[in-house]
Amino acid sequence: MLNLYYDVIVVGGGISGLIAARNLLHAGRKVLVLEARDRLGGRIHTIRSHQKDGFYADLGANFVHGMIGNPLTKIVKDLNLPLSHSDMSDRGTFDPKGEAVDKSLAAILGQNVFSTVFYTTRQAAQTGETIPSRSAPLSDAVFDPKSTLYTNLDEGKYPHSHLYVESLARSLEGWTGASVEKVSYKYWGFEREFEGEDGLMTAGYDKIIDWLESDIRKAEGEVKLNEEVTAVEIVGEDGDAHVQVTVKPKTSDSASGTGMHGPYQASIVLVSVPLGVLKARRPKFTPPLPPRRIQSINALGMGVLNKIILT
């Protein structure tokens, strides 16, 4: 087997892994990126038409959330890519029967949901007069009868408006990562976020991934696709200790008993794979991850956001 030695191996070719690899290369390190899929980008996945119409669609990420101080904003500007302010004012809102909701009601629904979920509940949780119980779910605050969620929603004037606003609030579970009954109210808003409006990547997010890959290769970094990591192991002792990364054998490797696909060795391994992989198909770590780390991985939730793209 071939033993290849690097300063750092980055497992996972999503945007986090690629940014890390680029920065390490610019710091003079020898870096290898291993990606299990046949493409880079992770949940950034832009598809493009081969026709003259130039159609494209971002199946995954397509926003820069909070444009003030966001390093992505600087990258976009440096690459001269267009970044548009996100304008949701002309979006359509439909009831369970598929009929369009009155525009005045739709405006109230949108305002109430976004201000309640992303502002008033966060402010109350972090700077309010009382500290929420650790076991209190976010739903207690969002759906409290006195919540700003129901501001200006008179059931007499707008029948079913409470049902609509509650359904719309629950649609943001793709953002919260779990149902609002499972999200901690006490820690809602505890994390730091970039300020400012959201920006829409109107040229396709793959432009950033393409730039990162190009910059990595120019800096003599290596990128290998279709390399599913199955094990990350610390081997050797004392001054000779290093990390060995084993990948799933290719069919050709299995047949011949040899191959050019590892194991790979490095001083440091940076694992940057999705939470879903850590939950379902994480590599075997030797020594194993601490129980507390495993518990955190198992407890973390992931939001689901379905996109329907019509062409």
N, C-alpha and C positions, 0 to 999 in steps of 0.2 A: 504494500500500500504506500501511497505517496504522502509524506508528511510535509506540509507546507507551513512555514512559520510567518506570522504577522504580528505587528504590534497590537492591533485591535481587529477583532472580527465583529461585525454588526449583523445580528440575526434579525431580518425583517427589513424589507425595502419600501416601507411606507414613508411618508414625509418626515416623520420623526427620525427614523433610522438614516435616511438620506442626508438630512441636515447634520446629524451627528457625524456621519462619515465625512462629509465635506469639511466640517470644522476641524476634525482630527487630521485630515490630510493637509489642510492649510497650516496646521501646527507641526507638520513634519513627520507624521506617523505613517507607517505602512498599514493600509486598511483593506479589508475584504468585506464586501456586502454579500450576504447569502439570502436569497428570496425564494420561497417555496413555489410561488406562482410563475406563470410565464410572462409576467409583466411587473413593472414597478408601480408604486403609487398607493397600494393598499386600498382604502376606501375612496381615494381620489381616482376616479375611473371615468375618463372622457372617451366617448365613442365618436368617430367622425365618418361622414359619408365620403365615399370615393368618387361621388358624382361631382359635377361642376357646381352644384348648388352650395357646396361647402357646409352642409348641415352638420352640426355637432350637438351633443347633449352630455351633460355631466350626470352620470348615474349615481355618483356619490356626492362628495362635498362640492358646493358651488358658492359658498359665502365666505367672506372674511368677517368674523364676528368681532365687532369693536375695532374701528380703524385707527383710533388714537393710540400711538405707542406700540402698535402691533408690528412685530418684525415682518410679518407677511406683507403688510402695507408697503414697507420699504422695499422688499423684494419686487413687488409688483411695479412700483415706480421705477426702480433701477432697470427693470426689463422693458419699460415703456408699454406695459400691458394696461388695457382699459379696466377701470374699477368703478362701477356705477353705484350710486346710493340706492339702497334697497327701498323701493316704493311699493308698499302693499295696499295702497289706497284703492286701487281699481280691481282688487281681487273679488271673486264671486263667493258668496256664502249661500249654501243650499240646505234646505230642511231635509228630514228623513225621507220625504217623498220625492226628492230631487227637484223641488221647485225653488226658484231663487227667493231668498229672503229680502224683504224691503231694505233698500240701501241705508235708510236712516237707522234701522235696527241693526243692520250689519256693522255699521260704524261704531255703534255703542257696544256691541258684542266684542269687537276687536279691541277697542280701547279698554274695556273693563278687564278682559282676560289678560292682556299684556301688562297693564299697569298693576293688576293684582298679583299675578304670578311672578313678575320680574322686578317689581318695585316695592309695593306696600308690604307684602308678606316678608320680603327680604329685610326691609328696614325694621319691621316689627320684631323679627327674629333676632337681629343683631344689635339694634340700638333701642328697642322698646323698653318700657318701664319694668316689665317682668321678663324673666328668663324662661323660655319654654322648657317643658320637661323633655328629657332625652328621649322618652318613648313616644312623645306626641308626634303624630304624622302631619305632613304638610296639608293634607286634606282637611284637618280640623280648622286651619286658618283660612284656606281658600274657600271652603263651602260653609263657613260660619254665616248665619243669617244676616249678620251685620257687616259682612265682608263687602269691600268695594266691588266685588264681582257682580253684585246685583244693583249697582248704582244706576238710576234712571230706567230701570227695567220694570215697568208697571205691567203686570199680567193682564190687566184690563185693557190697556192700550196695545200691548204686544203679547198676544196669547202664546203660550209655550216658550216665552223668552228665557225663563229660568232653565228649562231643559236644554235649550240651545246653548246658553252660556256655559252651563256645566259640561256639556259634551265638548264644546270648543276648548275649555280648560283642560279636559282630559286628553285632548289630542296633542298636548304639549308633553305627554309622557315620553315621546321620542327625544325630547330635550332633557327631561329630568333623569332618564335612564331607568325608571321604574314607575309603577303606578304611584299616584300621589299619596295613597294609603301606606306606602312602604318607604317614602322619602322622609327623612328626619326634618321636622320643622325647625328644631334648634339649630341645625347646621345649614339651613337653607340660606344662601347668600354669604356663607363663611369663606368660600373660595374667592380668589382674586380673578377679576376679568378685565379685559381691555375696555376702555371707555369709548364713547362715540357711537355713531350709527354703524349698522352693518353694511358691508360692501358686497356687491355681486360681481363675480368673475365672468365678464361677458365675452372673454376670448377663449374660455375653457381652462380648467385647472391643470390640465396636462402640460400646459406651457411651463409651469413651475417645475413639474417632475422632469420634463425633458431637459430643462436648464440644469437642474441638480445632477442628473445623470451625466450630462456633458461635462460639467465642471469636475465631477469626481473622476471621470476618465482622463481629462486633461491633466489632473494632478497625479496621474498614474495609480489611481485607486482601481481595484478590481471589483467587478459586479458579476455575480453568477445567478442566473435564473434557474427555476426548476430544481432547486436544491432545498429539499425539506429536511430541516434539522431534527434529528431524533434524540440526540443526547448531547449534553454539555457537562464535561467532567474535568475536575481539577486532578491533574496527574503529577507525579514527581514529588519530591520532598525538599523542604528548606529552600535553598537558593536555586534549585532546579525546577521548582514548581511552576506549572503553566496550565493553560486551559486547552482541552482537546474538544473539538466539535465534530460529531459524527452526523452524516447525512444519510438519507434513505438511498439505498443502492438503485442505480438505474438498471433497466432490463439488460442492457448490454454488459454492464458491470457484473451482474449476477451470473450471466452465462460464461463469462471469461474468467471470473474470479478476481479480476483486477479492474482498475478504472482510474480516472483523473478527478475523482469526486471525493477527496478526503481520505481519512479524517484530516481536518485542518487544525492547526495549532496556533495559539497566540498568547501573549502575556495577559490580555484582557479580552473578555467577551461581553458585548453590550447586547442584551436581548430586548428587542423592540417589536414584539409581535402583538397582534390584537388580543384584547381581553377574551374574545371567544375562543381563540387558539389556546390561551392559558387555561381556560376552563375545560375544554374538550380534548385537545390533542397537544398538550404542552410537551416539550422535550423532557427526557429523563435527566434530572439534575443530580450530579454526584459531587459533593454531598448534597442530600436532598434539601429543598427549600424549607425554611423554618415553618413549623405548624401555623404560626400566626400569619405568615405570608400566604399560606394555602387557604386559611380561613378568609382572609381578605379577598383573595381571588374568587372564591366560591360565593362570597356574600355580595360582591359588586354586581350591579345590574347593568343591562345595556338597553338603550332606547331603540325602538323600531320606527323607522320612517319609510313609508312606501311612496314611491314616485311613479306616476303614470305620465309618460311622455307621448304626445300625439304629434305625428308628422303628416 
